[in-house]
Amino acid sequence: MKELVELIAKELVEFPEDVYVDEVEKDSITVLQLNVNDSDKGKVIGKRGRIAKAIRTVVKAASLKENTKVNVEIV
């Protein structure tokens, strides 16, 4: 999942070298913390959060295949 989020985010941002994802386990839920350059946060979030919601939807669909629970946070 971590690689999927990185791949999607790197395609959206202007500074792909600043993209990294931290994986944290919280109560049997994997939390992926997406970190990007400050100037790219708007591109990852999108208008009214549409891009962030789309990223979360893709990750949720992929996590269902693996029978895991994954949340994505944009830090």
N, CA, C and O of each residue as an XYZ file, in Angstrom:
300
protein
N       0.812     -1.195      0.000
C       0.000      0.000      0.000
C       0.861      1.267      0.000
O       0.551      2.256     -0.664
N       1.936      1.201      0.759
C       2.824      2.359      0.878
C       3.332      2.787     -0.502
O       3.362      3.975     -0.823
N       3.726      1.807     -1.306
C       4.251      2.098     -2.643
C       3.172      2.678     -3.548
O       3.452      3.542     -4.379
N       1.947      2.205     -3.390
C       0.832      2.710     -4.190
C       0.585      4.183     -3.911
O       0.412      4.972     -4.841
N       0.567      4.556     -2.651
C       0.337      5.954     -2.276
C       1.482      6.832     -2.781
O       1.246      7.928     -3.290
N       2.724      6.353     -2.643
C       3.867      7.119     -3.144
C       3.778      7.325     -4.642
O       4.017      8.428     -5.133
N       3.438      6.281     -5.371
C       3.335      6.365     -6.825
C       2.293      7.391     -7.250
O       2.556      8.222     -8.119
N       1.134      7.337     -6.653
C       0.063      8.278     -6.996
C       0.488      9.712     -6.670
O       0.319     10.615     -7.490
N       1.038      9.916     -5.475
C       1.411     11.264     -5.039
C       2.528     11.846     -5.901
O       2.498     13.030     -6.237
N       3.507     11.030     -6.258
C       4.625     11.536     -7.065
C       4.181     12.001     -8.443
O       4.800     12.888     -9.030
N       3.120     11.412     -8.960
C       2.599     11.832    -10.259
C       1.831     13.151    -10.176
O       1.656     13.829    -11.189
N       1.379     13.514     -9.001
C       0.567     14.720     -8.836
C       1.376     15.964     -8.517
O       0.955     17.073     -8.846
N       2.534     15.802     -7.882
C       3.246     16.943     -7.307
C       4.337     17.479     -8.224
O       4.747     16.836     -9.190
N       4.792     18.685     -7.882
C       5.869     19.333     -8.625
C       7.244     18.892     -8.124
O       8.216     18.906     -8.879
N       7.324     18.498     -6.844
C       8.581     18.065     -6.240
C       8.462     16.613     -5.773
O       8.288     16.363     -4.580
N       8.555     15.652     -6.698
C       8.370     14.245     -6.319
C       9.446     13.710     -5.379
O       9.227     12.718     -4.685
N      10.598     14.359     -5.354
C      11.669     13.896     -4.456
C      11.342     14.162     -2.984
O      11.959     13.572     -2.097
N      10.377     15.045     -2.722
C       9.981     15.366     -1.348
C       8.832     14.493     -0.838
O       8.380     14.665      0.295
N       8.364     13.568     -1.658
C       7.238     12.710     -1.261
C       7.772     11.499     -0.508
O       8.665     10.801     -0.989
N       7.222     11.259      0.663
C       7.509     10.012      1.375
C       6.310      9.634      2.236
O       5.515     10.484      2.638
N       6.203      8.352      2.502
C       5.066      7.824      3.232
C       5.577      7.058      4.445
O       6.439      6.187      4.324
N       5.039      7.391      5.613
C       5.345      6.663      6.843
C       4.200      5.706      7.122
O       3.030      6.058      6.966
N       4.545      4.494      7.536
C       3.539      3.480      7.838
C       3.500      3.265      9.341
O       4.510      2.909      9.949
N       2.328      3.482      9.944
C       2.163      3.376     11.391
C       1.016      2.415     11.677
O      -0.038      2.494     11.047
N       1.224      1.511     12.625
C       0.176      0.578     13.034
C      -0.552      1.143     14.256
O       0.083      1.490     15.252
N      -1.881      1.234     14.181
C      -2.701      1.700     15.299
C      -3.910      0.789     15.421
O      -4.794      0.814     14.565
N      -3.958     -0.007     16.467
C      -5.122     -0.846     16.757
C      -5.577     -1.673     15.547
O      -6.739     -1.588     15.149
N      -4.707     -2.443     14.978
C      -4.960     -3.322     13.822
C      -5.343     -2.558     12.554
O      -5.864     -3.147     11.607
N      -5.090     -1.267     12.536
C      -5.316     -0.449     11.347
C      -3.971      0.144     10.932
O      -3.244      0.694     11.759
N      -3.655      0.030      9.666
C      -2.430      0.622      9.147
C      -2.734      2.049      8.709
O      -3.644      2.284      7.914
N      -1.974      2.988      9.229
C      -2.138      4.395      8.868
C      -0.944      4.792      8.004
O       0.207      4.685      8.427
N      -1.233      5.247      6.798
C      -0.195      5.723      5.898
C      -0.197      7.244      5.952
O      -1.173      7.891      5.573
N       0.911      7.805      6.429
C       1.029      9.254      6.563
C       1.800      9.789      5.362
O       3.007      9.576      5.245
N       1.101     10.479      4.480
C       1.678     11.016      3.256
C       2.272     12.388      3.536
O       1.575     13.298      3.985
N       3.556     12.527      3.267
C       4.255     13.791      3.466
C       4.695     14.321      2.103
O       5.304     13.596      1.316
N       4.384     15.587      1.830
C       4.783     16.235      0.584
C       5.339     17.618      0.894
O       5.214     18.113      2.014
N       5.942     18.224     -0.090
C       6.439     19.596      0.032
C       5.251     20.510      0.329
O       4.147     20.287     -0.169
N       5.482     21.524      1.133
C       4.397     22.446      1.523
C       3.699     23.069      0.312
O       2.487     23.286      0.337
N       4.455     23.353     -0.739
C       3.849     23.979     -1.912
C       3.007     22.990     -2.724
O       2.242     23.409     -3.592
N       3.134     21.700     -2.460
C       2.388     20.679     -3.193
C       1.170     20.152     -2.449
O       0.428     19.336     -2.996
N       0.947     20.592     -1.232
C      -0.178     20.065     -0.450
C      -1.514     20.306     -1.131
O      -2.387     19.438     -1.108
N      -1.681     21.460     -1.730
C      -2.932     21.760     -2.423
C      -3.180     20.839     -3.597
O      -4.326     20.496     -3.890
N      -2.118     20.437     -4.270
C      -2.260     19.537     -5.411
C      -2.674     18.147     -4.963
O      -3.409     17.460     -5.671
N      -2.213     17.731     -3.806
C      -2.536     16.399     -3.303
C      -3.937     16.384     -2.690
O      -4.636     15.374     -2.764
N      -4.342     17.490     -2.091
C      -5.662     17.552     -1.481
C      -6.735     17.835     -2.535
O      -7.791     17.203     -2.527
N      -6.473     18.768     -3.429
C      -7.429     19.093     -4.483
C      -8.538     19.998     -3.999
O      -8.666     20.267     -2.805
N      -9.336     20.463     -4.938
C     -10.465     21.328     -4.582
C     -11.479     20.525     -3.788
O     -11.931     19.458     -4.203
N     -11.822     21.082     -2.622
C     -12.782     20.446     -1.714
C     -12.380     19.023     -1.340
O     -13.230     18.207     -0.983
N     -11.082     18.725     -1.423
C     -10.592     17.426     -0.988
C     -10.870     16.278     -1.938
O     -10.807     15.115     -1.540
N     -11.175     16.586     -3.179
C     -11.543     15.540     -4.135
C     -10.395     14.590     -4.450
O     -10.609     13.381     -4.533
N      -9.197     15.102     -4.624
C      -8.064     14.236     -4.953
C      -7.702     13.380     -3.748
O      -7.418     12.192     -3.899
N      -7.707     13.965     -2.562
C      -7.419     13.196     -1.350
C      -8.448     12.086     -1.174
O      -8.097     10.968     -0.797
N      -9.695     12.383     -1.440
C     -10.747     11.372     -1.332
C     -10.537     10.263     -2.356
O     -10.748      9.089     -2.051
N     -10.126     10.621     -3.557
C      -9.872      9.625     -4.596
C      -8.707      8.716     -4.210
O      -8.768      7.505     -4.424
N      -7.647      9.292     -3.645
C      -6.511      8.491     -3.183
C      -6.976      7.514     -2.108
O      -6.626      6.334     -2.143
N      -7.755      8.000     -1.166
C      -8.254      7.131     -0.096
C      -9.140      6.019     -0.644
O      -9.100      4.893     -0.149
N      -9.934      6.326     -1.653
C     -10.816      5.321     -2.256
C     -10.003      4.222     -2.933
O     -10.316      3.041     -2.783
N      -8.975      4.593     -3.665
C      -8.124      3.611     -4.336
C      -7.411      2.732     -3.312
O      -7.343      1.515     -3.480
N      -6.889      3.334     -2.270
C      -6.184      2.572     -1.237
C      -7.155      1.653     -0.499
O      -6.812      0.513     -0.186
N      -8.346      2.135     -0.225
C      -9.337      1.300      0.453
C      -9.700      0.085     -0.401
O      -9.828     -1.025      0.115
N      -9.866      0.298     -1.702
C     -10.191     -0.813     -2.590
C      -9.050     -1.823     -2.636
O      -9.289     -3.031     -2.633
N      -7.817     -1.336     -2.678
C      -6.669     -2.238     -2.695
C      -6.528     -2.972     -1.367
O      -6.127     -4.136     -1.346
N      -6.850     -2.313     -0.269
C      -6.721     -2.961      1.040
C      -7.795     -4.023      1.243
O      -7.569     -4.989      1.971
N      -8.947     -3.866      0.622
C      -9.992     -4.881      0.727
C      -9.545     -6.192      0.092
O      -9.909     -7.272      0.557
N      -8.757     -6.091     -0.971
C      -8.234     -7.300     -1.614
C      -7.300     -8.059     -0.683
O      -7.219     -9.286     -0.747
N      -6.603     -7.344      0.170
C      -5.645     -7.953      1.090
C      -6.244     -8.195      2.475
O      -5.539     -8.637      3.382
N      -7.528     -7.914      2.647
C      -8.229     -8.082      3.921
C      -7.553     -7.332      5.072
O      -7.384     -7.877      6.163
N      -7.172     -6.091      4.819
C      -6.592     -5.232      5.833
C      -7.347     -3.909      5.870
O      -8.085     -3.577      4.942
N      -7.156     -3.165      6.944
C      -7.740     -1.827      7.042
C      -6.604     -0.807      6.953
O      -5.634     -0.862      7.710
N      -6.747      0.109      6.023
C      -5.716      1.121      5.790
C      -6.366      2.492      5.718
O      -7.365      2.677      5.023
N      -5.801      3.447      6.432
C      -6.223      4.843      6.357
C      -5.071      5.664      5.804
O      -3.905      5.349      6.038
N      -5.405      6.720      5.068
C      -4.393      7.610      4.525
C      -4.577      8.982      5.149
O      -5.669      9.549      5.124
N      -3.488      9.513      5.713
C      -3.485     10.857      6.277
C      -2.488     11.700      5.500
O      -1.394     11.236      5.180
N      -2.859     12.923      5.200
C      -1.944     13.850      4.545
C      -1.396     14.764      5.617
O      -2.140     15.526      6.234
N      -0.096     14.689      5.837
C       0.551     15.414      6.935
C       1.115     16.716      6.413
O       1.704     17.483      7.175
